[in-house]
Every structure is written in structure tokens, then in C-alpha cells.
Amino acid sequence: MEKTKEYYIARLIETAKKENRLPKKSDFSQEDVNRIKGFFGPWPWALEAAGLKESKQEERIAKNREKRLRAKERKKQFKKEQNENPAE
């Protein structure tokens, strides 16, 4: 049987119900952990995909966007300062 994303989502949900807590990597074989992380990325993202944890994807995207804008502003400010005070 080919193990799919849907299979692992079902396993995560099943384990959460059985253990009455969020699934840990130690609840699965190393092979399964590797496959889950291969499908979903870091462990928290797998829990988000299974609906066991609130998704922070939009928050991460917004945070990264703000970080890029601040970096762009710093670069712009640096260039402005270089043009105002050329090296002698």
C-alpha cells in the first residue's frame, strides 16, 4: 500500500485521539517520521495540516514580508547616506 499525505493525516489524527494529546515524533517509526516530514515539512506543519494545531502560515508570511520591507528600507537609507557623504 502506497502511503499518501491523506494516510499520514489520518494517522496523526488517530494518534491524537488515542493519546489525548498532540502526536509526537516518538509515536511513529523513524521511517514514518521521515515520510511525514517529507510531505509536510517541519513537524508543526504536519500537525497544522492534520488540523490538530492552529496554522501560523499567514502569520509567518506577514512576518517575512515585514522583514523584507525593513531590509529594503535600510538598504535605501544606506545608499542615500553614501550619496550624501561620498568617500574622500
N, C-alpha and C positions, 0 to 999 in steps of 0.2 A: 504494500500500500504506500503510495506517494504521500508524504506528509506535507500539507499545504499550510498557508497562513491561517486558513479557517480552522484547520485541525489544531494548530497551536493556540489559537484564540480560545477554542473550546476547552483545551487542556488547562489553560490559565484560569478560566472562569470556574471550571470543575474543581481545581485545586483550591481556589479561593473559598469556594463554598464548603469544601471538605475540611479545610484547616481553619476556617473562620478568621482569616487574615489575608493580607496580600501575599501572593506566592513569592517565594524566594528562589534564587537560582539553585540552592541546595535541595529544593524539592524535585528537581529534574536531573536527568543524567547529563553528563558533560556534552554529549552529542546533541541532546535536545536543546540545551542552553545555547550552544553554538548555532544551531539552526534558527532558534528564536531570535537571537541577536543578528543573525544574517538577514532575516526577513524584516525586522523592525528597528534595528539599531540598538542603542543602549537599553538596558533592562527597563528603566522607567517608561520608555517609549512603547515597549511591548505591553506594559500594564495599561498605558493610555489607550492603545489600540484595542485592547480587550474590554475597555470601558470600566476598568477597575480603579482607575486613578484619573483625576481631572486633567485634561490636556492643557499643557502650557505652551503649545506650539505657537499660538498667536502672540503670546507674551514674549517668547524668545525672538520671534521675527521683529516685533516692535523694538525690543531692546537692541538688537543688532542694527536696525535701521538708524536708531538714535546714535549709536556708537559710530557708525559710518559718517553721519552728518557732522558730529563733533570733530572727527578726524579731518574731514574736508575743510571745516572752518579753521582749524588750527593750521592746516597747510596754506590756506588762503592768507591768513594773518601773517604767517612766516614769510611768504613771498612778498607781501606788502611791506613788511619791515625791511626786507632785503633791498627792495627798490628805493625805499626812503633813505636808507643808510648804506650806500654801496661801500664795499671794502676799499680802503685807500692803498 
